[in-house]
Amino acid sequence: MRSAPAVQVDLGDDLVWRGAVAICCGSALAALAAWAAGWAELPVRWTAAAALLAAGAGACLGRFWLPAPAGVLCWDGQQWLWDGRPGDLRVVFDLGPWLLMCFSPAGQGRAAHLPLSRAAARAGWHGLRAAVYSRRPEPRTPSAPRM
């Protein structure tokens, strides 16, 4: 069985990813602030103010301090490469025009979550999705000489 053709996608700053991270960070800090204010038995208006302030701080944290990783993702027909390092790529979320992938480098290294969008990948989107969902080729082993 043939593997998917080679594809290369340059990943930059993804605004959808930053927005999603900002919303998650803001929501988490707002919930924590509301819980703490409720535990301290503060009036409702102070609890709401603390939650809104924490939501804004969390959104700023997510927006500016947790950017999407930028680099080059490649499928060479045999293996995945992220900025020249070989590894394994798996789908975390597939929302149609947007994918969240997890790249685990071969050997040692920290896994990276890579947000991919149709808008950012442009012409490489179809090839990228084909490579992500295609079967990996079997490793080639030298065959023994026949007698």
C-alpha positions as CSV (number, residue, x, y, z in Angstrom):
1,M,0.0,0.0,0.0
2,R,1.3,3.4,-0.9
3,S,1.8,6.1,1.8
4,A,0.6,9.6,1.5
5,P,2.7,12.0,-0.6
6,A,5.2,14.3,1.1
7,V,3.9,17.5,2.4
8,Q,5.3,20.5,4.3
9,V,3.4,23.1,6.2
10,D,4.8,26.2,7.9
11,L,3.1,26.9,11.1
12,G,2.9,30.4,12.5
13,D,0.9,32.2,15.1
14,D,-2.7,31.0,15.0
15,L,-5.2,33.5,16.3
16,V,-7.9,30.8,16.8
17,W,-5.5,28.8,19.0
18,R,-4.6,31.9,21.0
19,G,-8.3,32.8,21.5
20,A,-9.1,29.3,22.7
21,V,-6.2,29.3,25.1
22,A,-7.2,32.7,26.4
23,I,-10.8,31.6,27.0
24,C,-9.7,28.4,28.8
25,C,-7.2,30.3,31.0
26,G,-9.7,33.1,31.8
27,S,-12.5,30.6,32.6
28,A,-10.2,28.6,34.9
29,L,-9.0,31.7,36.8
30,A,-12.6,33.1,37.0
31,A,-13.8,29.8,38.5
32,L,-11.0,29.7,41.0
33,A,-11.6,33.4,42.0
34,A,-15.4,32.8,42.4
35,W,-14.7,29.7,44.5
36,A,-12.3,31.5,46.7
37,A,-14.6,34.5,47.1
38,G,-17.5,32.2,47.9
39,W,-15.5,30.3,50.4
40,A,-14.5,33.6,52.1
41,E,-18.3,34.5,52.1
42,L,-17.8,37.8,50.3
43,P,-20.9,39.6,49.0
44,V,-22.1,38.5,45.5
45,R,-20.9,41.7,43.8
46,W,-17.4,41.2,45.2
47,T,-17.4,37.6,44.1
48,A,-18.5,38.7,40.6
49,A,-15.9,41.4,40.5
50,A,-13.1,39.0,41.5
51,A,-14.3,36.5,38.9
52,L,-14.3,39.1,36.1
53,L,-10.9,40.5,37.1
54,A,-9.5,36.9,37.2
55,A,-11.0,36.1,33.8
56,G,-9.4,39.2,32.3
57,A,-6.0,38.3,33.8
58,G,-6.3,34.7,32.7
59,A,-7.2,35.7,29.2
60,C,-4.2,38.0,29.0
61,L,-2.0,35.2,30.3
62,G,-3.3,32.8,27.7
63,R,-3.1,35.4,24.9
64,F,0.4,36.6,25.4
65,W,2.4,34.1,27.4
66,L,1.2,30.8,25.8
67,P,1.6,31.2,22.0
68,A,1.2,28.4,19.6
69,P,4.5,26.8,18.6
70,A,5.8,28.0,15.2
71,G,7.9,25.9,12.9
72,V,7.8,23.5,10.0
73,L,5.8,20.3,10.0
74,C,6.9,17.8,7.4
75,W,5.7,14.4,6.2
76,D,8.4,12.9,4.0
77,G,6.5,9.8,3.0
78,Q,8.1,7.7,5.8
79,Q,8.0,9.8,9.0
80,W,6.9,13.0,10.5
81,L,9.4,15.8,11.2
82,W,8.9,18.9,13.3
83,D,11.6,21.5,12.7
84,G,13.9,18.7,11.5
85,R,13.3,16.3,14.4
86,P,11.6,13.0,13.7
87,G,8.7,11.8,15.8
88,D,5.2,10.6,15.9
89,L,2.1,12.8,15.2
90,R,-1.4,12.0,16.4
91,V,-4.7,13.7,16.2
92,V,-6.1,15.2,19.5
93,F,-9.1,17.1,18.1
94,D,-10.4,17.3,14.5
95,L,-12.9,20.1,14.0
96,G,-12.9,20.0,10.2
97,P,-11.1,23.2,9.3
98,W,-9.0,23.1,12.4
99,L,-6.9,20.3,13.9
100,L,-5.0,20.0,17.2
101,M,-2.1,17.6,16.8
102,C,0.3,16.2,19.4
103,F,3.9,15.7,18.1
104,S,6.0,13.4,20.2
105,P,9.7,13.5,19.3
106,A,11.5,10.2,18.8
107,G,13.7,9.3,21.7
108,Q,13.7,12.0,24.3
109,G,12.0,15.3,24.2
110,R,8.8,17.0,25.2
111,A,5.7,16.6,23.2
112,A,4.3,19.7,21.5
113,H,0.7,20.4,20.8
114,L,0.4,21.9,17.3
115,P,-2.7,23.8,16.2
116,L,-3.3,23.5,12.5
117,S,-5.9,25.4,10.5
118,R,-7.0,25.3,6.9
119,A,-6.4,29.0,6.6
120,A,-2.8,28.7,7.8
121,A,-1.9,25.6,5.7
122,R,-3.5,27.0,2.6
123,A,-2.7,24.7,-0.4
124,G,-1.1,22.1,1.8
125,W,-4.2,21.4,3.8
126,H,-5.5,18.5,1.7
127,G,-2.1,16.8,1.6
128,L,-1.6,17.3,5.3
129,R,-5.0,15.7,6.2
130,A,-4.2,12.8,3.8
131,A,-0.9,12.2,5.5
132,V,-2.3,12.5,9.0
133,Y,-5.0,9.9,8.4
134,S,-3.1,7.5,6.0
135,R,-1.5,4.3,7.2
136,R,2.2,4.4,8.0
137,P,4.4,2.5,5.6
138,E,5.9,-0.7,6.9
139,P,9.6,-0.4,7.8
140,R,11.7,-1.9,5.1
141,T,13.8,-4.8,6.1
142,P,16.5,-6.3,3.8
143,S,15.3,-9.5,2.3
144,A,17.4,-12.7,2.5
145,P,18.8,-13.9,-0.8
146,R,16.8,-16.6,-2.4
147,M,18.5,-19.9,-3.4
